[in-house]
Amino acid sequence: MIVSFGLLLAACSAEDIGQYSPDQVVAKAVEVSEDINGFYVKSDLIVSKGDEKIEDSIMEQWTDKENNRTKVISETANGEISMNLNDGEKITHYSSLQEEAFTMDALDSNDTLIGQSQREEVENALKEIRETHNIEVVGNEEINGFDTYHIKATPKEEGMLRGEEEYWIAKDNWFVIKTFSKSEDVTVEYTVTELEVNPSFDEETFTIDIPDGVNIEPIDDMNSSEETTLAALVEIYGQPVLTSEDYDLIQIDKFDMESFDRTEANQEFAKDDHLQFTLTSFEAPDEELSVELGNEKELEVRGLKAMYMDDVIQNLVWDEEGIRYSILSNNPELTEADLIEIAENLVFVEE
């Protein structure tokens, strides 16, 4: 959600905002523009929990729509750098935290490293608030030299996963220049500081400099998967593992995640020959579960602290007996209550 707010929203003529209802303004913000073939954007992201700042980062993005090329470089306040490049043929990712880089083939123009294109994420976020929030036009404001329409979205009901959200949208090209959201005591503020529409790109633009000594490995070689069994997982983890007896277990795959020094396993469950959810497990990291992006909801399952997310993906995560478990919904009809019920009914197996 955070990345998507800063990316391309459609361009349309900068007509008087008074001609449109708030709902029409949001609808226009997801229209496709034939005039924008590429852009460069630099932005700040600040996430706070109460008075504590839990994330502070700067992101730059170059997008060439005509040639399906994208480059994103982000740097946190403590100096951690992440670089992602799609040059139209291959995707390359580098993280200074892991000091590793990997590459994979880019299959089509919508390929990203997070499963959905940013365009889809924007559309999903804005479509959702049109259904769940009351939208009003607050006024016209200047943000970092950009003339914008200020829009506010307020939840129609209390206790909703998405809280109050505000958008500042550029009048001339309908980019989102700033967003502010609040959910309980977590606030997320995203602000564009530089923007170029349809800039000229050279061949050096869509390259990244990987530090000396870092090998670029094919992702298939780094995290090879193989089919396994519950008994094998028990042996790998050295303890019983959770599984479901209410659904049909159709496959278990394990991944040796060398970049994180752990073994991750996916149990896929179906009902009536349709995939319902995936139960993921790996050794719990030292860091406790926490709200990271501001769109998670803290709750309790199996008597333990858990995090539920229902934005781009629907996911329920918790730590139990030294293992981090995650239920990822593969069925859009499953609700938050359904995922909680699935978790509550999981049982331990020892062999």
N, C-alpha and C positions, 0 to 999 in steps of 0.2 A: 504494500500500500504506500509506504513512504517513498520508494523509488518512483512509483507510478505517478505521484502527484507532480513531480517535476518534469515529466516528459511531455511529449508532444500532445497537445490538444489541437483540435482542428482550427484552421483559419477560416474566417468569413469576413464579410465587410463590416467595418466599424460603424454600425448604425446606432442610432440613439437607443439606449437601453430601455427607455420608456416605451418603446414599441413592443416589448416582449414581456410576458409574464415570467416570474422566476423559473418556472418549470421549463419554459421555452429557452431560457438562457442556458440552463444545464443541457438541454437537448442539443443546442447548437454547439456546445463545447465538445460533443463527441461525434460531430459530423466529419467526414473525410474531406480534406482539402487537396485540390489538384495543384495548388500554387506552392505548397511547401515541399521541396524536394530534399531538404536537409536542414540541419541546424547545429549550432554549438550552444551549450548552456553550462553555466557554472552556478552552483548553489550551495547553500549552507543548510545543515540539518542539526537541530538541537532537540534532544529528548530528555525530559526531566521527570523525576518522580518526587513530588513534593518540592522541597527546596534543593534537592540533589540533582545535579546534571549527570545523567547516566550515558549519554552519547553526545558527542560534538564532532562533526565531521564536515569536510568539504568534498564535493563531487563535481567532476567535469565530464561532460558527455559530448561526443561528436557523432552525428548520425547522417549517413548518406543513403537516402531511401532508394535512389535510382540504382545503386550498385549493391544494395543490401549489406552495407558496412556500418558497424557501430564500434565505438571505443568508449569505455568508461573507466575513469581513474578516480579513486576516492582515498582520502587520507584522514585519519582520526586525529584528535587533539594530541594524543600521545605518540603520534608518528607512525602508526600502522598503515601500510599502503596496500591497496588491492587494485589490480588492473585486469580488465576484461576486454578482449578484442575479438570481434567477428569481422574478418576481412572479406567475407563473402564465400570463402572456401573452407576456412577452419576457424574454430573458436579456441582462443588461448586465454588461460586464466593464471594469474600469479598473485600470491599472498605473501607479504613479508612476515606475517605471523607464523606460517608453516614453513617459510623459506623454500617453497616448492612451486612448480609450475606444471600445468598439464594442458593437453590439447585434444581436440576432438573434431570430427568433421561437422561442418555446418550443413544440415540437410536441406533447409529452405530458409526463406527470408524471415520466418517467424521464430526461428530457433533462438532461445536464450538459455542462460544457465540456471534459471529459476522455474522453468516449466511453462510459463506463459509469456506472451509478448507483452511489452509495456502498454501497448495499445489496448489489449484485452483487459489488463488490470485497471486502466483508467475507465474504460467503459463499464466494467463490473462495479467499481467503486461509485461512480456517478449514477448508474442505474439503480444501485441499492439505495442511495439516499433519496432518490426520487420517490421510492416506495415507502421508506421507513422514516423520513424526516419531513418537517415543514420547512420550505425554502423561502427566503425573503431576500430582496435586494436591499442592502444596507445603504449603499451610496457609491460615489466615485471617489477614488483615492489615488495618490501618487506613491508608488513603492519603488525605490531605487531608480527613479527616473522614468518608470513605466506608468502610464495612465491606465488605471484598472477599474473594473467593476467589482465591488465588494459584495460577496454573497454569503449569507449565513444559513446553516442547516441545523435545525433543532429536532431531536428525537420526538416522535409522536407519542411514545410511551416511555415510562420510567424503566430503568434497569436494562436497557438495550445495550448490546455489545458495542455499537458505535455511539459515541457521545456527541456533544456539540462539535460542529466542524465549520470552518470558515475558509472561503476561497477568494483570492484576488486574481482576476482574469484580465489579461492585457486586452485593451480595446481594439488594437490594430491587427492582432494575429491570433487571439484567443489561446495563448499559452497561459498555463497556470503560473503566476509569478510568485504567489505565496499561499501557504495553507497553514491553518492552525487548528488543531484538534485537541479535545480534552475528554478523557475517560477516567472517571474517579479521580485519583490524584496524579495521573500521568498526562503530561502535555507533550505534544509533538509540533514543532514549528519548522517549516521548510520555506526557504526564501531564495529566489533567483537573484543573483548579483550581476551576472553578465548573460547576454543573449544575442545571438546572431542568427537570422533566418536566411536560408539559402546562401550560405557562405561559399567561397571557393576553397575546395580541398585539393591538396597535392598528394603525391604518393607517400610522402613521409607522415602524413596525418594518421593514417591507419596502420601504424606500427607501434610497438611498445619495446622499451629497453628492459630486458630481463637482467638482473644483476649478475656479474661474473660469478661462476661457480655453481649456479643454479641450473640443473638440467631440466629440459622440457620433456616430460614423459607423456606418451599417449595414455589417455584416461583408462582405456581398456586394460593396459598393462598394470596400472597403479591399483585399480580396485576390481580385480577379476572376481567373478561370482561363480558359485557352483551350488548345485542342489544338495540339500542336506536333510537331516532328520531331527526330531525333537531330542532323541537320545544323544545325538552328536552335539547339540547345543548345550545340553546338560553337562557334557564332558568338557566342552570348550569353556563355559562359564564357571565350572566347578561347583554348581549348585542347581537346584530345581528352577525351572523356567515356567512362565505363565503361558497358557494357551486357552483356546475356546473350545468347549464341547457342545455349544449350541449351534455352531455353524460348521459347514464342511471345509476341512483343511485340504486345500487342493495342491499347495506347493510351499516349500520352504527354501529360500535361497540365502546363502551367507556370503558376505563380502569382507575380504581382508583389507580394511581401510588403512593402508600404510601411512597416509598423510596424517591420520589421527591416532595411529598406533592402537587400533582396536578392531574387533570383529563385530560386524553388524549383521543382523539376520532379519529377514522379512518373511512373516507367515501370512499367506494369502487365504482369505476365507470367502466362501460363496454360499448362497442359498438359492435353491431352485435354478441352478446352473448359471446364476448371475453373480459376478464378483461384488462383494459387499464392503469389505474393509481389509486393510493391511496392518498387521501388528508387527511393529519394528522393535528390536531390542539391541542394546549394546551396553558395555560396562559404563556405569554412570560416571560422568566427569566430576572433577573436584568442585566445579562451580554449581551452586544451587540453582533451582529453577527460579527464573525472574522474568518480569515483564521487560521485554527488550525493545519492541517497536511501538508499544502503545495500543496495539489492537488485540492483545491477549486478555483473557478473563481468568482471574484466579478463582479456583473452586476446590472442592474436596472429593476425591474418589478413593474407595477402599480405605478410608480413614487417613488419607495422605493428601498433602498439598499437590494440586495439579494445575495445569494451564490449558485453557481451551481457546482455540482460534477458529474463526469462521469468516475469513476474508477471501483471500485468493484460494486457500485450501481450507478444509475442515479437519482439524487435528486436535487430539487430546493427549497430553504428555504428563507423565509423573515418574518419580523414582521409587523403586521398591526393592528392598533386599540387595542393594548395590547395583541394580540394573535399571537403566532408563528405558521405559516403555512408551511407545507412541502408537495411538490408533489413528490411522489415516483413512478417512471415508472415501470409498470408491463408488458410493451410491448417493446421488444428490438428494434422495428422499430421506436419508438418515438425518435425524435431528440431534441437537445437543443432548437431549434426554436419552436418545437411543445410544449414543456413544458412551454416556455414563453408565447406562444399564449393561452394555457389553463389557465394559471394564469391571464393573462390580461382579459379574458372573464368570470372570476368568478364573481358571484353577491352575495350581502348580502341578507339574509332572516331574518325576524324578528319573524316568527312563523311557 
